[in-house]
Amino acid sequence: MCNGDYVASHYVLFYGFNLFRTSMSEWVTLFTIVLIGWVVAREVISTLIRVQRSTSVGQQVYESGPAAHLAKQGTPTMGGIAFPIAAVVAAAYLTAEYHYDSRLLLMVGLVASVAAIGFVDDYLSIKRRTSLGLRARSKMLLLIIVAAVAAHGFLDGTATDCAYSLTTGNDQWWFGRLLYLPISWYYILAIAAVVGCANAVNLTDGVDGLAGSVALPPLVVLSFLDGGGIGIAVATAVVVFLFYNRYPAKVFMGDTGSLTLGALLAFLAIKEHLLLFLPLLGIVFVVEALSVIAQVISFKLTGKRIFKMSPLHHHFELSGWSEQRVTRTFALVSLFAAVVFCAIVYYSNVRMPGT
């Protein structure tokens, strides 16, 4: 679905899924992947809502959260299970339609692994009828293991990748050039990206429509640069999910969805050598995570809180913002960051010699 172009020894030109160089067969593939994501998400989410309502199970709301959120108790959850299912079905289609691709299968295996961690966390929460599922240490350890596998699996680049050629994973794209990272730094950065991004999206998932709306712009950008199909299927599933998750939410994504989305963003960034730009693409998630860290440090050192409540979206809620306003504002910031990144890619491509 894509082709990369190696320009010079230190220059890399991004193409991804090029709309102006796309054959009819590639358009059919793209349409099929979008259709897979749409149908899978619609069927899975609608079935999940129906089953959970009939069995009277659902989301367990944090008692320490905003009082207004207590009304959400019992809302169907785990809607994010549609994301890994869409990824698996899309991977099966691409493998059957084209050929065996180890990197495609690695990607879908990683997505499924993170989703399994989130699923167990959600299942335990529902079963125990408490907001607590897996222990934080257990969840963190499992995420680190998956992150290490991802870092190692995407370490060796090949000439068939969409955004680069003849490079290794510890070469990171930086304004059109490849910036070499020592292998130890690469592993630390890649593992931190997966674990940090998964947890940051999980923290952001606290207002109707928020996590999905914020994750969608960077996911679409990274998916089209990657061109592999998995991200596109998941992005389509997110769009469908948002129809059910917009205020007032009929279903929540749960840790199954939030961990999957965060980890997938990091996986794509690792695969496409964009770890250094992930903080820009995920700027909202970075700020949300930092607000929690700052709140905890401030309270422990001074006994005072910086925000009315963390993560940051709760601070704005308690300041009088409606959930819709919080979601709309944060999503626009995420969209702006994605546009800025696209402008950087375009400018870097244009200014390269011989292009």
ZAKEZA-778616 format. One record per residue (C-alpha): residue number from 1; chain; x negated, y negated, z negated. Coordinates in nm, 3 decimals. Each point is the difference from the previous one (the first is absolute). Layout:
# residues N
SITE  num  cadena        X        Y        Z
SITE  NUM       A        X        Y        Z
...
This chain:
# residues 355
SITE  num  cadena        X        Y        Z
SITE    1       A    0.000    0.000    0.000
SITE    2       A   -0.298   -0.233   -0.002
SITE    3       A   -0.348   -0.062    0.123
SITE    4       A   -0.298   -0.165   -0.166
SITE    5       A   -0.275   -0.191    0.174
SITE    6       A   -0.355   -0.020   -0.130
SITE    7       A   -0.137   -0.336    0.117
SITE    8       A   -0.355   -0.019   -0.130
SITE    9       A   -0.216    0.149   -0.272
SITE   10       A    0.157   -0.216   -0.269
SITE   11       A    0.334   -0.103    0.152
SITE   12       A    0.332    0.179   -0.021
SITE   13       A    0.305   -0.099    0.203
SITE   14       A    0.342    0.086   -0.144
SITE   15       A    0.263    0.131    0.240
SITE   16       A    0.221    0.244   -0.185
SITE   17       A    0.333    0.056    0.175
SITE   18       A   -0.047   -0.252    0.282
SITE   19       A    0.341   -0.110    0.130
SITE   20       A   -0.152   -0.121    0.327
SITE   21       A   -0.188    0.321    0.077
SITE   22       A    0.264    0.251   -0.101
SITE   23       A    0.115    0.275    0.236
SITE   24       A    0.355    0.124    0.021
SITE   25       A   -0.089    0.320   -0.186
SITE   26       A   -0.145   -0.206   -0.285
SITE   27       A    0.316   -0.210   -0.018
SITE   28       A    0.204    0.322   -0.020
SITE   29       A   -0.225    0.124   -0.281
SITE   30       A    0.036   -0.328   -0.189
SITE   31       A    0.378    0.004    0.040
SITE   32       A    0.018    0.362   -0.116
SITE   33       A   -0.207   -0.072   -0.312
SITE   34       A    0.220   -0.299   -0.086
SITE   35       A    0.309    0.216    0.053
SITE   36       A   -0.146    0.271   -0.225
SITE   37       A   -0.065   -0.249   -0.278
SITE   38       A    0.348   -0.148    0.034
SITE   39       A    0.197    0.326    0.008
SITE   40       A   -0.203    0.168   -0.275
SITE   41       A    0.033   -0.299   -0.235
SITE   42       A    0.372   -0.043    0.064
SITE   43       A    0.083    0.367   -0.058
SITE   44       A   -0.232    0.051   -0.296
SITE   45       A    0.098   -0.317   -0.186
SITE   46       A    0.375    0.033    0.055
SITE   47       A   -0.014    0.365   -0.114
SITE   48       A   -0.209   -0.093   -0.304
SITE   49       A    0.246   -0.269   -0.107
SITE   50       A    0.295    0.236    0.038
SITE   51       A   -0.165    0.283   -0.197
SITE   52       A   -0.124   -0.220   -0.285
SITE   53       A    0.336   -0.171   -0.037
SITE   54       A    0.182    0.333   -0.012
SITE   55       A   -0.239    0.131   -0.267
SITE   56       A   -0.009   -0.327   -0.198
SITE   57       A   -0.378   -0.036    0.005
SITE   58       A   -0.202   -0.301    0.097
SITE   59       A   -0.249   -0.269   -0.094
SITE   60       A   -0.102   -0.043   -0.363
SITE   61       A   -0.055   -0.373   -0.056
SITE   62       A   -0.285   -0.129   -0.216
SITE   63       A    0.146   -0.136   -0.323
SITE   64       A   -0.272   -0.267   -0.017
SITE   65       A    0.093   -0.139    0.341
SITE   66       A    0.237   -0.292    0.069
SITE   67       A    0.337    0.049   -0.171
SITE   68       A    0.182   -0.050    0.331
SITE   69       A   -0.162    0.319    0.131
SITE   70       A    0.176    0.222   -0.254
SITE   71       A    0.300    0.001    0.234
SITE   72       A   -0.214    0.193    0.250
SITE   73       A   -0.011    0.302   -0.233
SITE   74       A    0.107    0.314    0.185
SITE   75       A   -0.052   -0.138    0.352
SITE   76       A   -0.115    0.284    0.232
SITE   77       A   -0.379    0.012    0.032
SITE   78       A   -0.278    0.184    0.188
SITE   79       A    0.122   -0.149    0.330
SITE   80       A   -0.365   -0.037    0.093
SITE   81       A   -0.015    0.374    0.065
SITE   82       A    0.115   -0.093    0.350
SITE   83       A   -0.345   -0.151    0.067
SITE   84       A   -0.212    0.316   -0.025
SITE   85       A    0.270    0.206    0.172
SITE   86       A    0.000   -0.243    0.293
SITE   87       A   -0.380    0.023    0.009
SITE   88       A    0.004    0.381    0.006
SITE   89       A    0.265    0.021    0.274
SITE   90       A   -0.184   -0.261    0.211
SITE   91       A   -0.328    0.189   -0.041
SITE   92       A    0.170    0.326    0.101
SITE   93       A    0.139   -0.167    0.312
SITE   94       A   -0.335   -0.155    0.098
SITE   95       A   -0.185    0.327   -0.056
SITE   96       A    0.250    0.196    0.208
SITE   97       A    0.021   -0.264    0.274
SITE   98       A   -0.371   -0.066    0.037
SITE   99       A   -0.272    0.200   -0.172
SITE  100       A   -0.155    0.088   -0.334
SITE  101       A   -0.141   -0.310   -0.170
SITE  102       A   -0.184    0.061   -0.325
SITE  103       A    0.013   -0.367   -0.100
SITE  104       A    0.375   -0.014    0.056
SITE  105       A    0.048    0.308   -0.215
SITE  106       A   -0.234   -0.143   -0.263
SITE  107       A    0.208   -0.317   -0.013
SITE  108       A    0.332    0.182   -0.037
SITE  109       A   -0.151    0.234   -0.259
SITE  110       A   -0.120   -0.296   -0.206
SITE  111       A    0.339   -0.171    0.023
SITE  112       A    0.177    0.320   -0.106
SITE  113       A   -0.242    0.045   -0.292
SITE  114       A    0.063   -0.348   -0.140
SITE  115       A    0.374    0.040    0.052
SITE  116       A   -0.015    0.324   -0.199
SITE  117       A   -0.160   -0.185   -0.292
SITE  118       A    0.276   -0.260    0.011
SITE  119       A    0.268    0.268    0.036
SITE  120       A   -0.116    0.181   -0.313
SITE  121       A   -0.006   -0.330   -0.187
SITE  122       A    0.356   -0.084    0.111
SITE  123       A    0.126    0.353   -0.068
SITE  124       A   -0.135    0.000   -0.355
SITE  125       A    0.152   -0.343   -0.060
SITE  126       A    0.342    0.117    0.117
SITE  127       A   -0.021    0.330   -0.185
SITE  128       A   -0.103   -0.162   -0.329
SITE  129       A    0.238   -0.293    0.055
SITE  130       A   -0.276   -0.244   -0.085
SITE  131       A   -0.196   -0.259    0.199
SITE  132       A   -0.320    0.197   -0.068
SITE  133       A   -0.103    0.282    0.232
SITE  134       A   -0.356    0.120    0.051
SITE  135       A   -0.257   -0.120   -0.248
SITE  136       A   -0.195   -0.298    0.132
SITE  137       A   -0.332    0.186   -0.030
SITE  138       A    0.129    0.300    0.191
SITE  139       A    0.143   -0.216    0.276
SITE  140       A   -0.323   -0.200    0.025
SITE  141       A   -0.216    0.314    0.017
SITE  142       A    0.214    0.152    0.275
SITE  143       A   -0.011   -0.323    0.201
SITE  144       A   -0.379   -0.018   -0.034
SITE  145       A   -0.031    0.355    0.132
SITE  146       A    0.218   -0.078    0.304
SITE  147       A   -0.189   -0.327    0.054
SITE  148       A   -0.335    0.182   -0.005
SITE  149       A    0.127    0.245    0.261
SITE  150       A    0.118   -0.289    0.217
SITE  151       A   -0.333   -0.183   -0.032
SITE  152       A   -0.193    0.311    0.097
SITE  153       A    0.242    0.110    0.271
SITE  154       A   -0.010   -0.333    0.186
SITE  155       A   -0.374   -0.053   -0.049
SITE  156       A   -0.110    0.117    0.342
SITE  157       A    0.126   -0.211    0.290
SITE  158       A    0.057    0.137    0.349
SITE  159       A    0.031   -0.159    0.342
SITE  160       A    0.370    0.085    0.010
SITE  161       A    0.105   -0.235   -0.279
SITE  162       A    0.202   -0.305    0.093
SITE  163       A   -0.186   -0.284   -0.164
SITE  164       A   -0.362    0.108    0.019
SITE  165       A   -0.243    0.232    0.167
SITE  166       A   -0.321    0.179   -0.096
SITE  167       A    0.003   -0.128   -0.358
SITE  168       A    0.016    0.154   -0.343
SITE  169       A    0.248   -0.073   -0.274
SITE  170       A   -0.235   -0.213   -0.205
SITE  171       A   -0.018   -0.251    0.288
SITE  172       A    0.274   -0.253   -0.071
SITE  173       A    0.151   -0.242    0.252
SITE  174       A   -0.069   -0.365   -0.083
SITE  175       A    0.111   -0.268    0.249
SITE  176       A   -0.093    0.209    0.302
SITE  177       A   -0.319    0.144   -0.144
SITE  178       A   -0.075    0.318   -0.188
SITE  179       A   -0.128   -0.063   -0.350
SITE  180       A   -0.200    0.293   -0.133
SITE  181       A    0.077    0.114   -0.355
SITE  182       A   -0.222    0.238   -0.199
SITE  183       A    0.176    0.335   -0.023
SITE  184       A    0.050   -0.031   -0.377
SITE  185       A    0.166   -0.341    0.043
SITE  186       A    0.222    0.142    0.272
SITE  187       A    0.126    0.280   -0.224
SITE  188       A    0.060   -0.235   -0.292
SITE  189       A    0.183   -0.251    0.220
SITE  190       A    0.210    0.265    0.176
SITE  191       A    0.105    0.176   -0.320
SITE  192       A    0.076   -0.332   -0.170
SITE  193       A    0.207   -0.102    0.304
SITE  194       A    0.220    0.311   -0.011
SITE  195       A    0.049    0.006   -0.377
SITE  196       A    0.037   -0.376   -0.029
SITE  197       A    0.237   -0.041    0.293
SITE  198       A    0.222    0.292   -0.107
SITE  199       A    0.034   -0.138   -0.352
SITE  200       A    0.044   -0.360    0.120
SITE  201       A    0.293    0.094    0.225
SITE  202       A    0.143    0.199   -0.291
SITE  203       A   -0.022   -0.310   -0.223
SITE  204       A    0.166   -0.211    0.269
SITE  205       A    0.295    0.238    0.027
SITE  206       A    0.209   -0.179   -0.261
SITE  207       A    0.251   -0.208    0.196
SITE  208       A    0.252    0.113    0.262
SITE  209       A   -0.166    0.009    0.341
SITE  210       A   -0.329   -0.143   -0.124
SITE  211       A   -0.261    0.275    0.041
SITE  212       A    0.130    0.113    0.340
SITE  213       A    0.029   -0.354    0.138
SITE  214       A   -0.349   -0.093   -0.116
SITE  215       A   -0.159    0.324    0.126
SITE  216       A    0.160   -0.013    0.344
SITE  217       A   -0.211   -0.277    0.168
SITE  218       A   -0.343    0.148   -0.086
SITE  219       A    0.127    0.350    0.076
SITE  220       A    0.119   -0.102    0.347
SITE  221       A   -0.327   -0.181    0.078
SITE  222       A   -0.223    0.285   -0.118
SITE  223       A    0.219    0.259    0.173
SITE  224       A   -0.026   -0.169    0.340
SITE  225       A   -0.374   -0.050   -0.037
SITE  226       A   -0.029    0.366   -0.091
SITE  227       A    0.241    0.120    0.266
SITE  228       A    0.011    0.348   -0.153
SITE  229       A    0.377    0.017   -0.050
SITE  230       A    0.024    0.085   -0.371
SITE  231       A    0.012   -0.363   -0.112
SITE  232       A    0.256   -0.091    0.265
SITE  233       A    0.233    0.280   -0.112
SITE  234       A   -0.031   -0.106   -0.364
SITE  235       A    0.048   -0.369    0.085
SITE  236       A    0.324    0.089    0.179
SITE  237       A    0.111    0.201   -0.302
SITE  238       A   -0.072   -0.303   -0.220
SITE  239       A    0.225   -0.216    0.220
SITE  240       A    0.285    0.250   -0.043
SITE  241       A   -0.068    0.024   -0.373
SITE  242       A    0.031   -0.377   -0.035
SITE  243       A    0.360    0.018    0.127
SITE  244       A    0.079    0.209   -0.307
SITE  245       A   -0.239   -0.178   -0.237
SITE  246       A    0.097   -0.363    0.066
SITE  247       A    0.181   -0.176   -0.284
SITE  248       A    0.198    0.155   -0.159
SITE  249       A   -0.206    0.314    0.054
SITE  250       A    0.179    0.327    0.069
SITE  251       A   -0.323    0.195   -0.045
SITE  252       A   -0.354   -0.057   -0.128
SITE  253       A   -0.315    0.139    0.163
SITE  254       A   -0.145    0.127   -0.329
SITE  255       A   -0.365    0.088   -0.048
SITE  256       A    0.044    0.245    0.288
SITE  257       A    0.033   -0.296    0.235
SITE  258       A   -0.210   -0.270   -0.166
SITE  259       A   -0.309    0.218   -0.047
SITE  260       A    0.037    0.129    0.357
SITE  261       A    0.024   -0.348    0.152
SITE  262       A   -0.294   -0.136   -0.197
SITE  263       A   -0.222    0.297    0.071
SITE  264       A    0.093    0.001    0.370
SITE  265       A   -0.106   -0.364    0.035
SITE  266       A   -0.336    0.091   -0.152
SITE  267       A   -0.036    0.315    0.215
SITE  268       A    0.056   -0.203    0.317
SITE  269       A   -0.246   -0.265   -0.117
SITE  270       A   -0.263    0.268   -0.068
SITE  271       A    0.060    0.170    0.337
SITE  272       A   -0.020   -0.327    0.192
SITE  273       A   -0.299   -0.141   -0.191
SITE  274       A    0.206   -0.285   -0.144
SITE  275       A   -0.063    0.041   -0.372
SITE  276       A   -0.141   -0.352   -0.024
SITE  277       A    0.323   -0.145    0.142
SITE  278       A    0.239    0.210   -0.208
SITE  279       A    0.018   -0.265   -0.278
SITE  280       A    0.120   -0.254    0.259
SITE  281       A    0.260    0.232    0.152
SITE  282       A    0.117    0.104   -0.346
SITE  283       A   -0.034   -0.342   -0.162
SITE  284       A    0.338    0.023   -0.176
SITE  285       A   -0.088    0.336   -0.152
SITE  286       A   -0.338   -0.136   -0.110
SITE  287       A    0.162   -0.295   -0.176
SITE  288       A    0.262    0.224   -0.163
SITE  289       A   -0.269    0.233   -0.137
SITE  290       A   -0.218   -0.290   -0.118
SITE  291       A    0.297   -0.155   -0.182
SITE  292       A    0.034    0.317   -0.209
SITE  293       A   -0.374    0.015   -0.072
SITE  294       A   -0.012   -0.367   -0.096
SITE  295       A    0.306    0.035   -0.224
SITE  296       A   -0.148    0.296   -0.188
SITE  297       A   -0.344   -0.161   -0.043
SITE  298       A    0.148   -0.332   -0.114
SITE  299       A    0.230    0.163   -0.255
SITE  300       A   -0.275    0.220   -0.145
SITE  301       A   -0.252   -0.284   -0.027
SITE  302       A    0.222   -0.291   -0.101
SITE  303       A    0.336    0.150   -0.093
SITE  304       A    0.160   -0.221    0.264
SITE  305       A    0.161    0.090    0.331
SITE  306       A   -0.080   -0.180    0.325
SITE  307       A    0.329    0.097    0.165
SITE  308       A    0.349    0.038   -0.141
SITE  309       A   -0.024    0.364    0.112
SITE  310       A   -0.226    0.195    0.231
SITE  311       A   -0.023    0.108    0.277
SITE  312       A    0.034   -0.344    0.157
SITE  313       A    0.341    0.061    0.161
SITE  314       A    0.153    0.037   -0.348
SITE  315       A   -0.147   -0.337   -0.098
SITE  316       A    0.187   -0.165    0.285
SITE  317       A    0.318    0.190   -0.090
SITE  318       A   -0.015   -0.128   -0.357
SITE  319       A   -0.072   -0.348    0.140
SITE  320       A    0.341    0.002    0.168
SITE  321       A   -0.074    0.147    0.343
SITE  322       A    0.253    0.248    0.137
SITE  323       A   -0.121    0.342    0.113
SITE  324       A    0.076   -0.097    0.359
SITE  325       A   -0.217   -0.312   -0.027
SITE  326       A   -0.289    0.193   -0.153
SITE  327       A    0.017    0.265    0.274
SITE  328       A    0.033   -0.257    0.280
SITE  329       A   -0.290   -0.215   -0.125
SITE  330       A   -0.240    0.286   -0.064
SITE  331       A    0.085    0.163    0.335
SITE  332       A   -0.070   -0.328    0.183
SITE  333       A   -0.339   -0.028   -0.170
SITE  334       A   -0.080    0.357    0.108
SITE  335       A    0.112   -0.077    0.356
SITE  336       A   -0.216   -0.314    0.007
SITE  337       A   -0.303    0.200   -0.115
SITE  338       A    0.061    0.254    0.278
SITE  339       A    0.023   -0.280    0.258
SITE  340       A   -0.326   -0.151   -0.126
SITE  341       A   -0.170    0.338    0.033
SITE  342       A    0.135    0.043    0.355
SITE  343       A   -0.135   -0.346    0.086
SITE  344       A   -0.340    0.104   -0.135
SITE  345       A    0.004    0.316    0.213
SITE  346       A    0.105   -0.195    0.311
SITE  347       A   -0.261   -0.272   -0.050
SITE  348       A   -0.271    0.259   -0.069
SITE  349       A    0.089    0.187    0.320
SITE  350       A    0.010   -0.315    0.215
SITE  351       A   -0.333   -0.140   -0.117
SITE  352       A   -0.194    0.321    0.064
SITE  353       A   -0.250   -0.011    0.287
SITE  354       A    0.099    0.191    0.309
SITE  355       A    0.373    0.016   -0.084
